[in-house]
Amino acid sequence: MNDKFEMVAKTFQGLEDVLAEELRSLGAENVMPGKRMVAFEGDKELLYRANLCCRTALRILKPFFKFTAKDADSLYEQAKEYDWSQLLTIDKTFQIDTVAYSDEFSHSRFVTYRIKDAIVDWFKDRYGADKRPGVRLVDADVMINVHISGTDVTLSLDSSGESLHKRGYRVAQTEAPINEVLAAGILLRSGYRGDCPLVDPMCGSGTFLIEAAMIAANINPGIYRRSFAFERWKDFDADLFDSIFNDDSAERDPVYPIVGADISPKAIDIARENIKSAGMAKYISLEVKPISRWEEAPQPAGILVTNPPYGERISAPDMDALYATIGNRLKNVFQGYHVWIIGYRDEYFAKIGLAASEKVPVLNGALECELREYVIFEGDKKSFLKAGGKLKNHADDGDDERAARKGGKDRKFRDGAPKDRKFRDNDSKERRFKDKDHKHRDDCDRSRKFNDRPMREDIQPDSENPLAVRRNPYALRSLQGKSPSLPPQEGPIMRSRGWKKK
């Protein structure tokens, strides 16, 4: 029952080491961060906990079959070798999600069809021509993930179902809300644990505030979800999951203030709805206030995180003036704070007028962004350091990371990903950019690291895997003359703690 097995947790680039530390804290073994993923080992209890507790995981996969395939025929034949009765019966449904980085398998949809054929034919060969499990585009009983790298094929069970960034508390949103997993990852990377004030002066729909409140209160992000895919597995242990789900012994009341503001009354109304839905209203203060009107900050000095407009989907009348105002308020109001700002254009960051102590490449929706930390101190840097102030030592961070990857000493979350790591990969097949509206790019200053980068057309803004093209099941249903139905909402959508699967 407690046999250990391999698992893979998917995440965003830049959050791999944050997720690895989360998994270690849950008791995972052989934790190995990779590219947008973390491999680890554990038992069924850990699989349940990882889905329920990890703030920076997008989904938890359980590999069950690995092989090599050089072409479509060998892919089909190898997949058909697996004993599919271990996972499926003829009265069950399944769906397949494919990610392929391969010259041999350049079309993920074709791979999906061949794996589907192998599964269906396996059952037909044994039970008859009309005896087979069904295929569903959404809410299938068994979700299968296919990952191909070159000729290496890995089939995994998706234990999460919907991406774990879909917590379940969001009932309304502004035009371009930050992904919940990314927000939580930035907070954890900043070192925030609820032991100091947290401020977001441009809070939008309130995602940073809600994730911060859950961290401060030590509330698991998965408690808001209606279900996980593993609850439909043949070996699902309802009693074990109930014991994990209903254990609130580690929860606590936040001590320090969590404060949000925004220039838009509509955004504040939306944030208030989401905060209420998450049950965090008593922990968070909201106010309609532009960044220019901040005159004092909560004390003692804490952490400020924010996601200002980039001039893309959301803009301001004068972007240069907005970022200059941000810098002015940081220097004059938030002394002693550690400030983390996610942005897209170098020229706007420059308007802040402060030197960043850390720069981390991150993906926000379809945009390649950068997360920058600013340590706000009074006076000049020389005086600050002479008085005992400290900025991060990036060389030491690299040593810590190497030690942790080898199972060495523990590190804080904020010592996470390698510093100054190049965001772009050398594999041109994995990263495609849309040049149609950016013909001027070649004439731009080559010294700018990440300016004027286009949104990529091969991803969806909410996709948890930026390189996978995902079909829209609701659009497909409408083409078939069927309309998707949503369950009626009755108050907060957090599942009651007394829930137990019958």
C-alpha positions in Angstrom: 0.0 0.0 0.0 2.9 2.4 0.8 5.0 1.4 -2.1 7.0 4.3 -3.5 7.0 5.2 -7.1 8.3 7.9 -9.5 6.3 11.2 -10.0 6.7 14.4 -11.9 5.4 17.8 -10.9 5.0 20.4 -13.7 5.6 24.1 -13.1 6.6 27.3 -14.8 10.2 28.1 -15.8 11.8 30.0 -12.9 9.8 28.2 -10.2 11.5 24.7 -10.4 13.6 25.1 -7.3 10.7 26.7 -5.3 8.6 23.7 -6.2 11.4 21.3 -5.3 11.6 22.8 -1.8 7.9 22.4 -1.4 8.1 18.8 -2.3 11.0 18.2 0.1 8.9 19.7 2.9 6.2 17.2 2.2 8.6 14.3 2.5 9.4 13.7 -1.2 12.6 11.7 -1.9 15.1 11.9 -4.7 13.9 15.4 -5.7 15.5 16.5 -8.9 14.5 19.9 -10.5 14.5 20.0 -14.3 13.1 22.2 -17.0 9.6 23.3 -16.0 9.3 20.2 -13.9 10.6 18.4 -10.8 11.0 14.7 -10.6 10.6 13.0 -7.2 9.6 9.8 -5.5 6.9 9.0 -2.9 3.9 6.9 -2.1 0.2 7.3 -2.6 -0.2 9.6 0.4 2.5 11.9 -1.0 0.7 12.0 -4.4 -2.5 13.2 -2.6 -0.5 15.7 -0.5 1.3 17.1 -3.5 -1.9 17.8 -5.3 -3.5 19.3 -2.2 -0.6 21.3 -0.8 1.9 22.4 -3.5 1.3 26.0 -4.3 3.7 26.1 -7.3 2.7 22.8 -9.1 0.6 22.9 -12.2 -0.1 19.2 -12.2 1.3 16.0 -10.7 2.0 13.1 -13.1 2.6 9.5 -12.4 4.7 7.8 -15.1 3.7 4.2 -15.7 5.3 3.1 -19.1 8.4 4.2 -20.9 9.8 3.1 -24.3 11.5 4.3 -27.4 9.9 4.7 -30.8 11.4 5.8 -34.1 8.2 6.2 -36.1 4.4 6.1 -35.9 4.3 2.3 -36.4 6.7 1.6 -33.5 4.9 4.1 -31.4 1.6 2.3 -31.9 3.1 -1.2 -31.4 5.0 -0.3 -28.3 1.9 1.4 -26.7 -0.2 -1.6 -27.5 2.2 -3.8 -25.5 1.1 -2.3 -22.2 -1.6 -4.1 -20.2 -4.2 -1.4 -20.3 -6.6 -3.3 -18.0 -4.5 -2.1 -15.1 -5.8 1.4 -15.7 -9.0 1.1 -17.8 -12.2 -1.0 -18.2 -14.5 -1.0 -21.2 -17.0 1.1 -19.4 -14.5 3.9 -18.5 -13.5 6.9 -20.6 -10.0 8.4 -21.2 -8.4 11.4 -22.7 -4.8 12.0 -23.9 -2.7 15.1 -23.7 0.6 15.0 -25.7 3.7 17.1 -25.6 6.4 16.3 -28.2 9.9 17.7 -28.6 11.0 15.5 -31.5 11.9 15.6 -35.2 10.3 12.2 -35.6 7.0 13.2 -34.0 6.5 16.9 -34.9 2.7 16.8 -34.7 1.4 16.2 -31.2 -2.2 15.5 -32.4 -1.0 12.7 -34.6 0.8 11.1 -31.6 -2.4 11.4 -29.6 -4.4 9.6 -32.3 -1.8 6.7 -32.5 -1.8 6.2 -28.8 -5.6 6.3 -28.7 -5.7 3.7 -31.5 -3.3 1.4 -29.6 -5.5 1.6 -26.4 -8.7 1.0 -28.3 -7.3 -1.9 -30.3 -5.9 -3.5 -27.2 -9.4 -3.8 -25.8 -11.0 -4.8 -29.1 -8.5 -7.7 -29.5 -9.5 -9.1 -26.2 -13.1 -8.3 -25.7 -14.6 -7.9 -29.2 -14.9 -5.3 -31.9 -17.5 -3.2 -30.1 -15.9 -3.5 -26.6 -13.7 -0.6 -25.9 -13.4 2.4 -23.4 -14.7 5.7 -24.7 -12.8 8.8 -25.5 -13.7 12.2 -23.9 -12.2 15.6 -24.5 -12.9 16.7 -20.9 -13.7 15.1 -17.5 -12.6 11.7 -18.6 -12.2 8.9 -15.9 -8.5 8.5 -16.8 -6.3 11.3 -18.1 -3.1 10.1 -19.9 -0.1 12.4 -20.5 2.2 11.5 -23.4 5.7 13.1 -23.3 8.1 12.6 -26.2 11.7 13.8 -26.2 13.5 12.7 -29.4 12.6 8.9 -29.5 12.0 8.6 -25.8 8.3 8.2 -24.9 6.8 8.4 -21.4 3.2 7.6 -20.6 1.9 9.0 -17.4 -1.3 9.2 -15.4 -2.4 12.8 -14.8 -3.4 12.8 -11.1 -4.6 16.4 -11.1 -7.1 16.8 -13.8 -7.6 20.5 -14.3 -4.4 22.5 -13.9 -3.7 23.1 -10.2 -3.5 26.9 -10.8 -7.3 26.7 -11.1 -7.7 26.8 -7.3 -11.4 27.3 -7.4 -11.8 30.6 -5.5 -11.7 33.0 -8.5 -15.3 34.1 -9.3 -14.3 37.2 -11.3 -11.2 38.6 -12.9 -9.7 41.7 -14.4 -8.5 41.8 -18.0 -5.1 40.1 -17.4 -4.9 38.4 -14.0 -1.7 36.8 -12.9 -1.7 33.0 -12.8 -2.2 31.7 -9.2 0.8 29.4 -9.4 3.0 32.1 -10.6 1.8 34.5 -7.9 2.4 31.9 -5.2 5.8 31.1 -6.6 6.9 34.8 -6.6 5.7 35.1 -3.0 7.6 32.0 -1.8 10.7 33.1 -3.8 10.6 36.5 -2.1 10.8 34.7 1.3 7.3 35.6 2.4 5.9 33.2 5.0 3.4 35.5 6.7 6.0 36.8 9.2 5.9 40.4 7.9 3.5 42.8 6.2 2.7 42.2 2.6 1.7 45.0 0.2 0.4 45.0 -3.4 -0.3 48.6 -4.4 -1.6 47.5 -7.9 -3.5 44.4 -6.9 -6.0 44.0 -9.8 -8.2 41.0 -9.1 -6.3 40.2 -5.8 -4.4 37.1 -6.7 -1.2 38.1 -4.8 -3.2 39.0 -1.8 -5.2 35.8 -1.7 -2.2 33.6 -2.2 -0.3 35.6 0.5 -3.2 35.1 2.9 -3.3 31.4 2.3 0.5 31.2 2.9 0.2 33.2 6.1 -2.7 31.1 7.3 -1.0 27.9 6.1 -4.1 26.9 4.2 -3.6 24.4 1.5 -4.5 25.7 -2.0 -6.2 22.5 -3.0 -9.1 22.7 -0.5 -11.1 25.0 -2.9 -11.2 22.4 -5.7 -14.2 20.2 -6.3 -12.2 17.2 -7.4 -8.9 15.8 -8.5 -8.4 13.2 -11.3 -6.9 10.6 -8.9 -10.3 10.4 -7.2 -11.5 8.5 -10.3 -8.7 6.0 -10.3 -9.3 2.3 -9.6 -7.1 2.3 -6.6 -8.3 5.6 -5.0 -8.2 5.5 -1.2 -11.1 7.7 -0.1 -10.3 7.3 3.6 -6.7 8.2 3.2 -7.5 11.3 1.2 -10.2 12.4 3.7 -7.7 12.2 6.5 -5.3 14.5 4.6 -8.0 16.8 3.3 -9.7 17.4 6.6 -6.6 17.9 8.7 -6.5 21.6 9.5 -4.3 21.3 12.6 -1.5 23.4 11.0 -3.7 26.3 10.1 -3.2 29.6 11.9 -4.4 33.2 11.9 -2.1 35.7 10.1 -0.5 38.2 12.5 0.8 40.8 10.0 -1.3 43.0 7.7 -1.9 42.1 4.0 -2.7 45.3 2.2 -3.9 45.8 -1.4 -4.9 48.8 -3.4 -5.6 49.7 -7.0 -6.5 52.9 -9.0 -9.6 51.1 -10.4 -12.7 50.8 -8.3 -13.9 48.0 -10.6 -10.7 46.1 -9.9 -11.1 46.5 -6.1 -14.7 45.2 -6.4 -13.5 42.2 -8.3 -10.7 41.6 -5.8 -13.2 41.8 -2.9 -15.4 39.2 -4.6 -12.5 36.8 -5.0 -11.2 37.4 -1.5 -14.6 36.7 0.0 -15.0 33.5 -2.1 -11.6 32.3 -0.7 -12.7 33.1 2.8 -9.8 35.5 3.3 -11.7 38.7 3.8 -10.8 39.1 7.5 -7.1 38.9 6.7 -6.9 41.4 3.8 -7.4 45.2 3.6 -8.4 46.8 0.3 -8.5 50.4 -0.8 -9.1 52.3 -4.0 -5.8 54.3 -4.3 -3.4 55.1 -7.1 0.3 54.3 -6.5 1.0 58.1 -6.5 -1.1 58.6 -3.3 0.9 56.2 -1.1 2.3 58.2 1.8 3.0 55.5 4.3 3.7 51.8 4.4 2.7 49.1 7.0 5.4 48.7 9.6 7.6 46.9 10.4 9.0 46.9 6.9 8.0 43.8 4.9 7.6 42.7 1.3 5.9 44.4 -1.6 5.0 42.4 -4.7 3.1 43.7 -7.7 2.3 43.1 -11.3 2.0 46.6 -13.0 0.7 47.1 -16.5 3.2 46.1 -19.3 1.7 48.2 -22.1 0.5 45.1 -23.8 -3.0 43.8 -22.8 -3.2 46.5 -20.0 -1.7 49.9 -20.4 -1.7 53.3 -18.8 -2.0 56.8 -20.5 1.7 57.4 -19.7 3.7 54.2 -19.0 7.0 56.0 -18.5 5.4 58.3 -15.9 3.7 55.3 -14.2 7.0 53.4 -13.7 8.8 56.6 -12.6 6.0 57.1 -10.0 6.5 53.5 -8.8 10.2 54.2 -8.3 9.5 57.5 -6.5 7.0 55.9 -4.1 9.4 53.0 -3.4 12.2 55.3 -2.5 10.2 57.7 -0.4 7.6 55.4 1.3 8.8 51.8 1.4 12.2 52.1 3.0 13.3 48.8 4.5 11.0 46.8 2.2 12.1 44.1 -0.2 10.2 44.8 -3.5 9.5 42.3 -6.2 8.1 43.5 -9.5 7.2 41.4 -12.6 7.6 43.3 -15.8 8.0 42.9 -19.6 10.0 45.9 -21.0 13.5 47.0 -20.0 12.8 50.6 -20.7 9.9 50.7 -18.2 12.1 49.0 -15.5 14.7 51.7 -16.2 12.2 54.4 -15.3 12.0 53.0 -11.8 15.5 54.4 -11.3 16.7 51.6 -8.9 19.2 48.9 -9.3 17.8 45.4 -9.0 19.5 43.0 -6.7 18.0 40.0 -8.5 16.6 39.3 -12.0 14.7 36.1 -12.7 13.2 35.1 -16.1 9.6 34.0 -15.8 6.7 33.3 -18.2 3.5 35.2 -17.5 0.8 33.9 -19.8 2.3 34.2 -23.3 4.9 36.9 -22.4 8.5 36.3 -21.5 8.9 38.5 -18.5 11.4 39.2 -15.8 10.9 39.3 -12.0 13.2 41.8 -10.3 13.9 42.4 -6.7 14.7 45.8 -5.3 16.1 46.3 -1.7 14.9 49.7 -0.6 17.2 51.4 1.8 17.8 55.0 2.9 20.7 56.9 1.5 23.2 55.5 -1.0 24.3 51.9 -1.4 27.8 52.5 0.0 26.4 53.8 3.3 23.8 51.0 3.4 26.5 48.3 3.1 28.8 50.1 5.6 26.0 50.1 8.1 25.7 46.3 7.9 23.1 46.1 5.2 23.3 43.1 2.9 22.3 42.3 -0.7 22.2 38.8 -2.0 25.4 36.9 -2.8 24.6 35.2 -6.1 27.8 33.1 -6.2 26.8 31.5 -2.9 23.3 30.9 -4.2 24.8 28.9 -7.0 26.8 26.7 -4.6 23.6 26.2 -2.5 21.7 25.1 -5.5 24.3 22.6 -6.6 24.4 21.1 -3.1 20.6 20.9 -2.9 20.4 19.1 -6.3 22.8 16.5 -4.9 20.7 16.1 -1.7 22.8 18.5 0.3 21.8 21.1 2.8 18.4 22.7 2.9 17.8 26.1 1.3 15.2 28.8 1.7 12.8 29.2 -1.1 14.2 32.6 -2.0 17.6 31.0 -2.9 15.9 29.3 -5.8 16.6 29.3 -9.5 20.1 30.0 -10.9 20.7 33.7 -11.3 21.2 35.4 -14.6 20.2 32.2 -16.4 19.4 32.7 -20.1 15.7 32.5 -20.7 15.9 31.4 -24.3 16.7 27.8 -25.1 19.0 26.7 -27.9 16.4 24.3 -29.2 14.7 26.4 -31.9 12.0 23.7 -32.3 10.8 24.3 -28.7 10.5 28.1 -28.9 8.7 29.7 -31.8 8.0 33.4 -32.0 5.5 35.4 -34.0 7.4 38.0 -36.0 4.4 39.4 -38.0 4.0 42.5 -35.9 7.6 42.9 -34.9 9.6 43.4 -38.1 11.4 46.3 -36.5 13.0 43.9 -33.9 16.2 43.3 -35.9 16.9 47.0 -35.9 16.5 47.4 -32.1 19.4 47.7 -29.7 20.8 44.2 -29.3 22.0 44.9 -25.8 18.5 44.9 -24.5 17.8 41.5 -23.0 14.1 41.0 -23.3 12.5 44.0 -25.0 9.9 43.9 -27.7 9.4 40.2 -27.5 6.2 39.1 -29.2 3.5 36.8 -27.8 3.9 33.4 -29.2 1.1 32.1 -31.3 1.6 28.4 -30.3 0.3 28.8 -26.8 -2.8 29.9 -24.9 -2.5 32.5 -22.2 -3.8 30.2 -19.5 -1.9 27.1 -20.7 0.1 25.4 -18.0 2.4 24.0 -20.6 3.5 26.9 -22.8 4.8 24.6 -25.6 1.7 22.5 -26.0 -1.1 23.4 -28.3 -4.4 22.6 -26.5 -7.8 22.1 -28.1 -10.8 24.0 -26.7 -13.3 21.3 -25.7 -16.1 23.9 -25.2 -15.6 25.1 -28.8 -15.7 21.5 -30.0 -18.9 20.8 -28.1 -20.5 23.9 -29.6 -19.6 22.7 -33.1 -21.4 19.4 -32.3 -24.5 21.3 -31.3 -24.0 20.7 -27.6 -23.6 23.4 -24.9 -21.4 22.8 -21.9 -23.3 23.0 -18.6 -21.8 24.4 -15.4 -23.0 23.5 -11.9 -24.9 26.2 -10.1 -22.8 28.3 -7.7 -24.0 28.5 -4.2 -21.9 30.9 -2.1 -18.2 30.3 -1.7 -17.0 27.4 -3.8 -14.7 25.9 -1.2 -15.6 22.3 -0.6 -16.7 21.8 3.0 -14.3 20.1 5.4 -16.8 17.5 6.2 -16.7 16.2 2.6 -16.2 12.5 2.1 -16.4 10.6 -1.1 -19.1 8.0 -0.9 
